[in-house]
Amino acid sequence: MGLRVLLIEDDETIAEPLAEGLGHFGLTVDHVTTGTEGLRAPYGDVVLLDLGLPDMDGIDVCRGIREVSDVPIVILSARGEEADRVLGLELGADDYLAKPFSVRELVARVRAVTRRTRRTQEAAVPPPAAPAPEPGPLAVDRRTRQVWVGEAQVPLTPKEFDLLALLTEDPGAVYSRQQILDRVWDPFYEGPTKTLDVHVASLRRKLGHPAWIQTLRGVGFRLAVHTGPAGPA
């Protein structure tokens, strides 16, 4: 039986020939054009994920899929910078292929990641996953530079603390990427802007729940509005 692929790609000029090419190799392709559709669609045997989606960043789609499924994810993107690759792989992607690429190479990557996944599943059957705990209340003490989620203290690097402290100045308000770089790094910072995404991903992981820091595609980031002990809204 051939593999079933979920292709999340908004560019029809790329998606249509890609789906046709994959079909020639015996793969069945389900195609959606937005991150929202991708999160809701059946994942099949492997997900092919473009990062440049119209409604949300592909990195957030990767994170959302990985929270609920171990399906193999192969990121397809013209954003071939090292920071993008590292961030995608840290968030749970199994492989990263920079555009342009050949269909033959993509098929080889797809078959490789599905073989690895099947071997892992056959080697050990994990216990049923417990429901993800709701995050506790977040407390940030600027005087002592300490952070707690519920009763647990969260160790942060200096930059991670400065980033979180900035977002907590006005919970719910959106801070642009440039505002954050100016305030947390330096107004004259000229390094890769993806360092911000890496710090956000690390901060989400340490806080124990990705919903604490929300991404507004093409705008920036904001801290989720706290509504009570159940966690962010």
TAHUTA-V493338 format. One line per field, one symbol per residue. ss: DSSP state (H for helix, E for strand, L for the rest). phi: phi as a letter, one per 30 degrees, with the letter a starting at -180 (. if undefined). psi: psi as a letter, one per 20 degrees, with the letter a starting at -180 (. if undefined). Layout:
ss=???
phi=???
psi=???
This chain:
ss=LLLEEEEELLLHHHHHHHHHHHHHLLLEEEEELLHHHHHHLLLELEEEEELELLLLEHHHHHHHHHHHLLLEEEEEELLLLHHHHHHHHHLLLLEEEELLLLHHHHHHHHHHHHHHHHHHHHHLLLLLLLLLLLLLLEEEELLLLEEEELLEELLLLHHHHHHHHHHHLLLLLLEEHHHHHHHHHLLLLLLLLHHHHHHHHHHHHHHLLHHHEEEELLLEEEELLELLLLLEL
phi=.ddcccccaddddcddddddddddcicccccbcbdddddcdddicaccbddccdcadeeddedddddbacedbcdcaddcdedddddddddjdcabbdddbcdddddddddddddddddddddacddeddeddddddcbbcddchcbbciccdcdbdedddddddddddbejdccdededdddccaecdbdddddddddddddedddiadddcccceiclbbddddckddjdd
psi=prqppoonpiohiggghgggghhhjjpppppqirhghhhhqphbhqpopqhmqhhqphhhggggghhiqjpppopoqinjqghggggghhijqhrpopqqrqhggggggghghhggghgghhhpoqqppqqpqqqaqppoohgilqpqocippopqrghgghgghghihmphqpprghgghggheqhjpjapiihghghgggggghijpiigoqpopjfbqqpqppiaiiaq.
